[in-house]
């Protein structure tokens, strides 16, 4: 069983109460923010994009974002980009599969991904 699946079983589906300690397992579900042209265009619609583990589910991503950034999430959409086959110095290699999460925030809320956690 992978580490992400083990962590997924431990994490509660709800965010902690205000002033409570943040569960360190939430950091496993948000690997990195995506700062691309498409992600920047989506920010005008209160959407933020993150790179997440392949085993992460929508409720886990939602609770992690709400707990880490203290915002209200209205929707989570996910997509998996399949790894491409590429050649490097004549040898065939494969890029890794990547799962992305598009998180829609409640009206009036925002996350500044350039500052970090």
Secondary structure as UniProt FT lines:
FT   HELIX           3..10
FT   TURN            18..19
FT   HELIX           24..28
FT   STRAND          32..33
FT   HELIX           37..42
FT   HELIX           43..45
FT   STRAND          47..52
FT   TURN            54..55
FT   HELIX           58..69
FT   STRAND          73..81
FT   STRAND          85..88
FT   TURN            89..90
FT   STRAND          91..94
FT   STRAND          98..105
FT   TURN            107..108
FT   TURN            113..114
//
